[in-house]
Amino acid sequence: MSKDFTIHIKFWIEKKGESILGPGRIGILEAIDRTGSLTKAAKECNISFRKAWKLINEINEKLAQPIIVTERGGQGGGGGSQLTEYGRKLIKQYNAIQLKLEEIANDTNIWL
């Protein structure tokens, strides 16, 4: 294959035909881990809080264990969100698969 081409790999993980994890959801999980806040993570990912909350709830509903735990804010708000160890493990596994796929795609030996 010509060196003029670049291959990009995008994948997602499904359970019973329904998407659980993909680049967008992994992005919001990583942002929650960095910021400790679903609100801040949503802003960082340029999505609404409502959309971020919906994505997290969908993941939690489809998996055996929760991926984040939340704390409600007090009188002035300001609760937080933290990834569970299970959530961190999923991110790590997802990213490992992504790296392997990119490694395969960029292997010049597979191209004629």
N, C-alpha and C positions, 0 to 999 in steps of 0.2 A: 504494500500500500504506500502511496505517496506520503512524503513528510508534510505535504500541504494540508493533510487532514488531521483533525483532532476528534477523538471519540469521547463522548460523555455518556456516563451510565447513570440512569435514574431507576431506582427500584423501590418497591414497597412490600410490606409484609401483610398478608391477608389471613383471616381466620374465617373459615366457612364462607369464603367468597366476599367477605367484607374487609375493607382496608383497616388495618390497625395502626401501622407505622409507615411513614414515608418521610421524605425530606422536610416537608413543612412541619409535621408533628415532632420530628426529632429536633428541628430548629427551636420550636417553642419549649420543648423539654430542656434543651441545653441552656436556653435563655433563663428559664426558671431556676436552673441550677446556679447560674452565674449571679442572678439578681436577688434570689430569694423571694421573688414577688411575681405573681401572675400578672398583675397590672403592668409592672415594669417590663416583663417579658413580652407581653402583648404589644406594648409601645415599641420595643426594640425590633419586633418582627413585623411591625406595620400592619397589625390586625387589631380588630376591636377586642375589648375585654370579653364581651359576650361570645365572640367566635372562639377565642382562646379557651374559655371555660367549656364551651361545647366540645371542642376537640379533646380536651383532657377528660371530660366525662365519658365521651365515646370510647376512649382508650381504656379507662377504668372499668367500664361496663363489659368490655370484651375480654379482659384478662382476669386471671385467677386472683391476682393481688393488685392493690392500688399502686400507682406509679408516683403519685404525689400525695402529700398530706398538707392540709391548709389549717391556718389558725385564723379565727375571726378577729376582726379589728375591734378595738374597744370603742369608747364613746366617740373618739375622733377618727375611727377607722384605723387603717394601717396594719391589718393582719399580714401574715406571710404565707408563703408556699415553699415547701421543701420536697425535693425528690426523695423517694424511698431508695433503699439499697437495690431493690428490684428495678426501679426506674433507671438508676445509674447503670445497672447491669445490662438492661435492654439497649441503652444508648451505646454502651461499649461494644456490644455484640453487633448492633446495626452498623456502627462505624467500621468495625473489623471486616464485615461483609463488603461494605462500600469500597474499602481499600483494596480488598482482594479482587473485586470486579474491575476496578480501575487498573490494577496491575495486569490482569488478563487482557483487558482491552488495549493496553499500551504495549503489549508484547509484540514486537515486530516480527517474531518468528511465526506467528499464526497467520500473518497476511501474506498472500502470494505476490 
